[in-house]
Amino acid sequence: MKLDSTDRRRVLQAVAGGVLAAPLSLPLITWAAASPRARVRPGEPGWPSNDAWRQLGQQVGGSLIKVQSPLEACVAAPASAACTQLLKAIKNPFFTGDDVALTQTLGWVDAWTSKPSVYAVAARSTADVVAAVNFARQNKLRLVVKGGGHSYQGTSNSADSLMVWTRRMNAIQMHDGFVPAGCNVTPLRAVSVGAGAVWAHAYDAVTTQAGGYVQGGGCTTVGVAGLVQSGGFGSFSKRYGTAAGSLLEAEVVTADGAVRVANACTNPELFWGLKGGGGGSLGVVTRVTLRVHELPEDFGAVNMSIKATSPQAYRRLIGLVVEHYASRLMNPNWGEQIRVRPDNSLRVSMVFQGLNRGQAQMAWQPFIDAVASAPGDFWFESAPFIASLSAREFWSATTFKRMAGVMAVDDRPGAPKTNVFWPGDQGQAGQFLHGYDSAWLPAALLRDDRREALCDALFAASRHTGLGLHTNKGLAGAPAEAIAAARDTATNPLMLDAFALAIMGAEEQPAYPGVAGHEPDVARGRLRAQAIARAVAELRKVAPAGGAYVSESNYFEPDFQRQYWGTNHPRLHAVKARYDPDGLFFVHNGVGSEGWSTDGFTRLV
């Protein structure tokens, strides 16, 4: 059944009034109380008949797709022109996102490989999602939810599954005064975004077209709904907080097939769990409504690269940049990365808001002078570059930005002009990961009595692998309002007091098992994964309870409950038990996943 606009309003009104047929107060259970069972795979007894699939296809208006990966043709003929073209096209993240069978990351050594679902419902409406969820539950199928397909953990794909693909649910609507259903609050400027939209399109609608700001992701091809459910840090989170903290309301289809509105007044525990509890774990989010903030006059960037002449000089350089950050940059104006590398180079790739170019120059001048004053120890591999532009044009693909290589565009014929991405993010498209991990670094490490130990740990970690200090992915120094909003989410509270998230990763690209000439280098991958583990161990010496960010973490993390959610995990587990007691929604290292086999097919006793 399709829902027209009138039907949709009636559904929302029913949800707000708590009168849906499905009960809103579901019993709490423990996973151990659930009886063991297995999901059904193709060819096994219980797999739906062709007629059953045909009926589902009719129910969703022809949106059921029999999925076949284009990579299969590459495996069969790796030297063919078609395979060459495919491997080139995969480097376009919009091409990858528009293919139901592909994911942006193609796998992870010894962890997972991107494999397509057997069928996918390319949902155009909430009713399509309801039909898919009911079909999966009734037929005991492994269900996968894919929006942007950006998961490093492989959570948006699984062989032998039914996929709910939300890419076509990408409508964006601005609101001058939004009031969440069932609430009596002051109307706020907001934007409603379909689950399949990516941040490039959200920024175009909110910033370029409407002159506002919505807190989203730094990578423009990440799915909006997935980022919100993971917590959601962006370049300017030090000012505006997390995407989850800006969530005002969500529409979600839960495991019982009910369409629910979740906000602070209606289904408040579900609402809280959706804010950082992990994408695809509590239901299928079909739409999110986010607060729109006032847009500053300017956004800007600072870039430079510095090389040290020796390890000893490099350790001193790390000390200089950490001290400079602590004294001048840990505030709402600054975000993005300071990267330390094994080759004794330090790269600054930071952004700013609320400042003009002159003010940004003043903020960095003491550090620039310190480097320049020691030519025997350091030199600029690339000179400091500081620039600003109108904030309203930050995500617009102007001719100048395209020509200068600052902004890349979807090069497919007829592609929308709003399909833009940062060239640096292209490295993620088609990657095969060797390893990945993260750790929040508490602001207390910047104190005079602890800074030396922090710098020693950063230097020791850099002897094993490169790492980035993502200063926007820790809210120490953010305004009280942003911290308060982020505190009321399921994200690990350790991020509230962190000055940065340290991220370490290694990959090759494009690579895929079975494609001759492009197979992952497993031996090298394992060595690089070990190097990342040694680097993380150095950071854990000074931040033993540092936690990790759910979207950017180690696939093999054994203590994911504590690392991802910390003290919030028991409450999140209770939300999972209430709204998905049978575990229909499974993702690797997601809440409740410990009750299932690693592939999500078998319930554990």
C-alpha positions in Angstrom: 0.0 0.0 0.0 1.3 3.4 -0.9 0.8 6.4 1.4 -0.2 9.7 -0.3 0.4 13.0 1.5 -3.0 12.8 3.2 -2.4 9.3 4.4 1.1 10.3 5.7 -0.4 13.1 7.7 -2.9 10.7 9.3 -0.1 8.3 10.2 1.9 11.0 11.8 -1.1 12.3 13.7 -1.8 8.8 14.9 1.8 8.3 16.1 1.8 11.7 17.9 -1.4 10.6 19.6 -0.1 7.2 20.5 -3.0 5.4 18.7 -1.2 3.1 16.3 -2.3 -0.5 16.3 1.2 -1.6 17.5 1.7 -0.9 21.2 4.1 1.8 22.0 5.0 0.3 25.4 6.7 -2.9 24.5 8.0 -5.3 27.2 11.6 -5.3 28.1 13.4 -8.6 27.6 16.9 -9.9 28.0 18.7 -11.4 25.0 19.3 -14.7 26.9 15.5 -15.2 27.2 15.0 -15.3 23.5 15.0 -18.7 21.9 17.9 -19.5 19.5 17.0 -19.5 15.9 18.6 -18.9 12.5 17.8 -16.7 9.6 17.1 -18.3 6.2 19.5 -18.3 3.3 18.8 -18.9 -0.4 18.2 -22.6 -1.1 17.3 -23.5 2.5 13.9 -24.6 3.6 11.8 -21.5 4.3 13.4 -19.2 1.7 10.6 -17.3 0.1 9.2 -18.8 -3.2 9.4 -16.9 -6.5 5.7 -16.2 -6.1 6.3 -14.6 -2.7 9.0 -12.4 -4.0 6.8 -11.4 -6.9 4.1 -10.4 -4.5 6.5 -8.3 -2.6 7.5 -6.6 -5.8 3.9 -5.8 -6.6 3.4 -4.4 -3.1 6.3 -2.0 -3.5 5.2 -0.9 -6.9 8.0 -2.5 -8.9 10.8 -1.3 -6.6 12.1 -4.8 -5.9 15.5 -5.4 -7.5 17.3 -8.7 -8.1 20.8 -7.6 -7.2 23.9 -8.4 -9.2 27.3 -6.8 -8.5 29.2 -5.3 -11.4 32.3 -6.6 -9.7 31.4 -10.1 -10.7 32.1 -9.2 -14.3 35.5 -7.9 -13.2 36.3 -11.1 -11.4 35.4 -13.1 -14.6 37.3 -10.8 -17.0 39.8 -8.6 -15.1 41.6 -7.5 -18.3 38.5 -6.4 -20.1 37.7 -2.8 -21.1 34.5 -3.0 -19.0 36.5 -3.9 -15.9 39.0 -1.1 -16.5 36.1 1.3 -16.8 34.4 0.0 -13.7 37.5 0.4 -11.5 37.8 4.0 -12.8 34.1 4.7 -12.2 34.3 3.3 -8.6 36.6 6.3 -7.8 33.6 8.5 -8.3 31.7 8.2 -4.9 28.4 9.3 -6.5 28.7 6.4 -9.0 29.3 4.0 -6.1 26.4 5.4 -4.1 24.0 5.1 -7.0 24.7 1.4 -7.5 22.5 -0.8 -5.3 25.2 -3.5 -5.2 28.2 -1.4 -4.3 29.6 0.1 -1.1 32.1 2.9 -1.0 34.6 0.7 1.0 35.0 -2.6 -0.8 36.2 -4.6 2.2 38.7 -5.0 5.0 41.5 -7.5 5.2 40.6 -10.6 7.3 37.3 -8.9 8.2 34.7 -8.5 5.4 34.3 -8.1 1.7 31.5 -6.2 0.0 28.9 -8.6 -1.2 25.5 -7.7 -2.6 22.1 -8.7 -1.2 20.0 -11.2 -3.1 17.1 -8.7 -3.4 16.8 -5.0 -2.6 13.7 -2.8 -2.1 14.7 0.5 -3.7 12.3 2.3 -1.4 10.5 5.4 -2.7 8.2 5.8 0.3 7.8 4.8 4.0 5.2 2.3 2.9 7.9 0.5 0.8 10.1 0.3 3.9 7.2 -1.1 5.9 6.6 -3.8 3.3 10.3 -4.8 3.3 10.6 -4.9 7.1 7.4 -7.0 7.4 8.6 -9.4 4.6 12.0 -9.9 6.3 10.5 -10.5 9.7 7.8 -12.9 8.5 10.2 -14.9 6.4 13.2 -14.8 8.9 15.5 -13.0 6.5 18.7 -11.2 7.2 17.8 -7.5 6.7 20.3 -4.8 5.6 19.7 -1.1 5.5 21.7 1.0 3.1 21.6 4.7 2.5 25.0 6.2 1.6 26.8 2.9 1.7 29.7 4.6 3.5 30.3 2.1 6.4 33.9 1.1 7.1 32.5 -1.8 9.1 30.5 -3.2 6.2 27.2 -2.8 8.0 25.3 -1.7 4.8 25.9 -4.9 2.9 25.5 -8.7 3.5 25.3 -11.6 1.2 22.1 -13.7 1.3 20.1 -10.8 2.6 17.2 -8.5 1.7 18.2 -4.9 1.5 16.2 -1.8 2.2 17.8 0.8 0.0 16.8 4.3 0.8 18.8 6.2 -1.8 15.6 7.3 -3.7 14.1 8.8 -0.5 16.1 12.0 -0.8 13.6 14.8 -0.6 14.7 17.9 1.4 12.2 20.5 2.9 13.0 23.7 4.7 10.9 24.8 7.7 10.8 28.4 8.9 9.2 27.3 12.2 9.2 23.6 13.1 7.5 22.1 16.1 8.1 18.3 16.8 4.9 16.3 16.9 3.3 16.2 20.3 5.6 19.0 21.7 4.7 22.4 23.0 7.9 24.3 22.3 9.1 27.4 20.5 9.2 26.8 16.7 12.7 26.5 15.3 14.2 26.9 11.8 14.7 23.3 10.6 15.2 21.1 7.6 13.6 17.7 6.9 15.8 15.3 4.9 14.9 11.9 3.4 17.0 9.0 4.6 18.7 8.5 1.2 20.0 12.1 0.8 23.7 12.8 1.1 25.3 15.8 2.8 26.3 17.5 -0.5 22.6 17.9 -1.3 21.6 18.9 2.3 24.3 21.6 2.3 23.2 22.9 -1.1 19.6 23.2 0.1 20.3 24.7 3.5 23.5 26.7 3.0 23.9 27.6 -0.7 20.2 28.1 -1.4 18.7 29.1 2.0 21.7 30.8 3.8 21.6 28.6 6.9 23.8 26.0 8.5 23.0 22.4 9.4 25.5 20.3 11.3 26.5 17.4 9.1 29.5 15.4 8.0 32.8 16.7 6.6 32.6 14.2 3.7 29.8 15.3 1.4 28.9 11.8 0.1 28.0 10.4 3.5 24.3 9.6 4.0 22.4 12.1 6.2 20.4 9.6 8.2 23.4 7.2 8.8 25.6 10.1 10.1 22.9 11.3 12.5 22.5 7.7 13.9 26.2 7.4 14.4 26.6 10.7 16.3 27.7 12.8 13.4 30.8 15.0 13.6 31.6 17.6 10.9 34.2 20.2 10.2 32.5 22.8 12.4 31.3 20.5 15.3 33.5 22.5 17.7 30.9 25.3 17.2 27.7 23.5 16.4 28.1 20.1 18.2 27.0 16.8 16.6 24.4 16.1 14.0 22.7 13.9 16.6 22.6 16.8 19.0 20.7 18.8 16.3 18.1 16.1 15.6 14.6 17.4 16.4 12.6 14.5 15.1 12.8 11.3 13.1 10.4 9.0 11.3 11.4 5.4 11.7 10.0 2.0 10.8 10.6 -0.4 13.7 10.9 -4.1 13.7 7.1 -4.7 14.1 6.5 -2.8 10.9 5.0 0.3 12.7 5.7 3.8 11.5 6.8 5.8 14.5 7.6 9.5 15.0 10.4 9.9 17.5 11.2 13.1 19.3 11.7 14.5 22.8 8.0 14.2 23.4 6.9 11.1 21.5 8.8 7.9 21.8 11.6 9.8 23.7 13.7 6.7 24.5 13.7 5.6 20.8 14.6 9.2 19.9 17.5 9.2 22.3 18.8 5.9 20.9 18.7 7.1 17.3 21.0 9.9 18.3 24.3 8.1 18.2 23.2 4.5 18.9 24.4 3.3 15.5 22.9 3.2 12.0 20.5 0.4 11.2 20.3 -1.0 14.7 17.0 0.2 16.0 14.9 0.5 12.9 14.9 2.0 9.4 15.0 5.8 9.6 13.0 7.2 6.7 13.3 10.9 7.5 15.2 13.2 9.9 14.4 16.8 10.8 17.4 18.8 12.0 17.9 22.2 13.5 19.1 24.9 11.1 21.6 27.3 12.7 22.6 30.8 11.8 25.3 30.9 9.1 28.4 32.9 9.8 29.8 35.4 7.3 32.9 33.4 6.4 34.4 29.9 6.4 38.1 29.4 5.8 41.0 27.0 5.7 44.6 26.8 6.9 47.0 24.4 5.2 50.7 23.8 5.6 53.2 21.0 5.7 56.4 21.0 7.8 59.3 18.6 7.7 61.7 18.0 10.6 65.4 17.2 10.0 65.6 14.5 12.7 63.4 12.4 15.0 64.5 14.7 17.9 63.5 17.8 16.0 60.2 16.1 15.1 59.4 15.4 18.7 60.0 19.1 19.4 57.8 20.1 16.5 54.9 18.0 17.9 55.4 19.8 21.2 55.2 23.2 19.4 51.9 22.4 17.6 50.3 20.8 20.6 51.1 23.8 22.8 49.9 26.1 20.1 46.6 24.3 19.8 46.1 24.3 23.5 46.7 28.0 23.9 45.1 29.4 20.8 42.9 26.9 18.8 40.8 24.9 21.3 37.7 27.0 20.8 34.6 27.1 18.6 36.4 28.8 15.7 38.6 25.8 14.7 38.2 22.3 13.4 39.6 19.5 11.2 43.1 17.9 11.3 46.7 18.1 12.4 48.5 15.0 11.1 51.7 13.4 12.3 53.5 11.0 10.1 56.4 8.4 10.3 58.5 10.4 7.9 58.8 13.3 10.4 56.4 15.5 8.6 53.5 17.4 10.2 50.5 18.5 8.1 48.0 21.1 9.1 44.6 20.9 7.3 42.3 23.0 9.4 39.1 25.0 8.9 37.7 28.0 10.7 34.5 29.9 11.1 33.6 33.1 12.9 36.9 34.7 11.9 38.1 36.6 8.9 41.4 35.8 7.1 43.4 38.3 9.1 42.2 36.9 12.4 43.0 33.4 11.3 46.5 34.6 10.2 47.0 36.1 13.7 46.0 32.9 15.4 48.6 30.9 13.5 51.5 33.5 13.3 53.2 32.5 16.5 53.5 28.9 15.4 54.6 29.9 11.9 57.3 32.2 13.4 58.5 29.4 15.8 59.0 27.1 12.8 60.7 29.7 10.7 63.1 30.6 13.6 64.6 27.1 13.6 65.7 26.4 10.0 68.2 23.8 11.2 65.3 21.8 12.7 62.3 22.3 10.4 61.3 23.7 7.1 58.0 24.3 5.3 57.5 21.6 2.6 54.4 23.6 1.6 54.2 27.2 2.8 51.3 28.3 5.0 48.2 28.9 3.0 45.3 30.8 4.7 42.2 31.7 2.9 38.5 32.5 3.6 35.4 32.7 1.5 31.7 33.5 1.9 30.3 30.7 4.1 27.3 30.5 1.7 29.6 29.4 -1.1 31.6 26.9 0.9 29.9 23.9 -0.7 29.1 25.4 -4.1 31.0 24.1 -7.1 32.1 27.4 -8.5 34.2 27.5 -11.6 37.2 28.8 -9.7 37.0 26.0 -7.1 36.8 23.3 -9.8 39.7 24.8 -11.8 41.8 25.1 -8.6 41.1 21.5 -7.6 39.5 22.6 -4.4 36.2 20.9 -5.3 35.6 17.8 -7.4 32.4 17.0 -9.2 30.5 14.0 -10.4 31.8 13.6 -14.0 29.0 11.4 -15.3 27.0 12.9 -18.2 23.9 14.5 -16.9 24.9 14.4 -13.2 23.4 17.0 -11.0 25.6 20.1 -10.4 25.1 19.5 -6.7 27.0 16.2 -6.8 30.2 17.6 -5.4 32.9 16.3 -3.1 36.3 17.2 -1.6 39.1 15.7 -3.7 40.8 14.4 -0.5 37.7 12.2 0.2 38.1 10.4 -3.2 40.7 8.2 -1.6 37.9 6.4 0.3 36.0 5.5 -2.9 36.9 1.9 -3.8 39.3 1.4 -0.9 40.1 -1.9 0.7 41.0 -1.3 4.3 44.0 -2.8 6.0 43.2 -1.5 9.4 41.4 1.4 11.2 41.0 2.6 14.8 40.3 5.8 16.8 40.7 7.1 20.3 39.3 10.2 22.0 42.0 12.2 23.7 40.8 14.1 26.8 41.5 17.8 27.1 43.2 17.2 30.5 46.2 15.9 28.4 46.8 19.5 27.3 47.5 20.7 30.8 51.1 21.8 31.6 51.7 18.8 33.8 50.5 16.2 31.2 51.3 17.8 27.8 54.8 16.2 27.7 53.4 12.7 28.2 50.8 13.4 25.4 53.5 14.6 23.0 55.7 11.6 23.8 52.7 9.3 23.1 52.0 11.0 19.8 55.6 10.8 18.7 55.8 7.1 19.7 52.6 6.4 17.8 54.0 8.2 14.7 56.9 5.7 14.7 54.5 3.0 13.7 51.9 4.8 11.5 50.5 8.1 10.6 47.6 9.5 12.6 45.3 12.5 12.4 44.2 14.6 15.3 40.6 15.4 14.3 40.1 18.4 16.5 36.4 18.8 15.5 35.6 15.3 16.8 36.0 16.2 20.4 33.8 18.9 22.0 36.2 20.3 24.6 36.2 24.0 23.9 32.7 24.0 22.3 29.9 26.3 23.5 27.8 25.1 26.5 24.7 24.8 24.3 26.4 22.4 21.8 27.9 20.3 24.6 24.5 20.1 26.4 22.8 18.9 23.2 25.5 16.3 22.5 25.3 15.1 26.1 21.6 14.2 25.5 22.6 11.6 22.9 23.8 7.9 23.0 27.3 8.8 21.9 30.1 7.9 24.3 30.1 10.8 26.8 33.9 10.8 26.7 33.7 12.9 23.5 32.3 15.8 25.5 35.7 16.3 27.3 38.0 15.3 24.4 40.0 17.9 22.5 40.4 15.6 19.5 39.7 12.1 18.1 42.9 10.4 17.0 42.3 8.4 13.9 44.7 5.8 12.3 43.9 4.0 9.1 45.6 2.2 6.2 44.1 1.0 2.9 44.8 0.3 -0.8 42.6 1.1 -3.8 40.8 0.1 -5.8 41.1 -3.5 -4.8 38.7 -6.5 -4.6 39.4 -10.2 -4.0 39.4 -12.3 -7.2 40.1 -9.4 -9.6 43.5 -10.3 -11.0 45.9 -7.3 -10.8 43.7 -5.6 -8.2 43.5 -8.1 -5.4 44.2 -6.9 -1.9 47.7 -7.3 -0.6 46.7 -9.4 2.5 50.3 -9.8 3.8 51.0 -6.1 3.7 47.5 -5.4 5.1 48.2 -7.5 8.1 51.5 -5.8 8.8 49.9 -2.3 8.6 47.1 -3.5 10.9 49.7 -4.5 13.4 51.4 -1.1 13.1 48.0 0.6 13.8 47.5 -1.6 16.9 50.9 -0.6 18.2 50.2 3.1 17.6 46.8 2.8 19.4 48.6 1.1 22.3 50.9 4.1 22.7 47.9 6.5 22.9 46.1 4.2 25.4 49.0 4.7 27.8 47.9 8.3 28.3 44.2 7.9 27.5 43.3 4.4 28.8 39.6 5.1 28.8 39.7 7.0 25.6 36.8 5.2 23.8 36.4 5.1 20.1 33.9 6.6 17.6 31.5 4.0 16.3 31.8 5.0 12.6 35.6 5.2 12.7 36.9 2.3 14.7 38.4 -1.2 14.7 36.3 -3.9 13.2 37.9 -6.4 15.6 37.2 -4.2 18.7 36.4 -6.8 21.5 35.0 -4.3 24.0 32.8 -2.3 21.5 30.0 -1.7 24.0 32.2 0.3 26.3 34.4 1.8 23.6 31.5 3.1 21.5 28.9 4.1 24.1 30.6 4.0 27.5 28.1 4.6 30.3 25.3 5.0 27.8 25.3 1.4 26.7 22.9 -0.1 29.3 20.3 2.5 28.5 20.9 1.9 24.7 20.6 -1.8 25.2 17.2 -1.3 26.9 16.0 0.7 23.9 17.1 -2.1 21.6 15.3 -4.7 23.7 12.1 -2.7 23.7 11.8 -1.8 20.0 13.6 -4.8 18.5 13.3 -7.7 20.9 14.0 -10.4 18.3 17.0 -8.7 16.8 15.7 -8.1 13.3 18.1 -5.3 12.8 21.7 -6.6 13.1 24.9 -4.7 12.3 28.4 -5.7 13.1 29.4 -4.5 16.6 26.0 -2.8 16.9 23.9 -2.7 20.1 22.6 -6.2 20.7 24.9 -7.8 18.1 26.6 -9.9 20.8 23.5 -12.1 20.8 24.2 -13.2 17.2 26.9 -15.0 15.2 29.3 -12.6 13.5 27.4 -12.9 10.2 24.1 -12.1 11.8 22.4 -15.3 10.8 22.4 -17.4 14.0 21.0 -16.4 17.4 23.4 -17.4 20.1 22.2 -19.1 23.3 
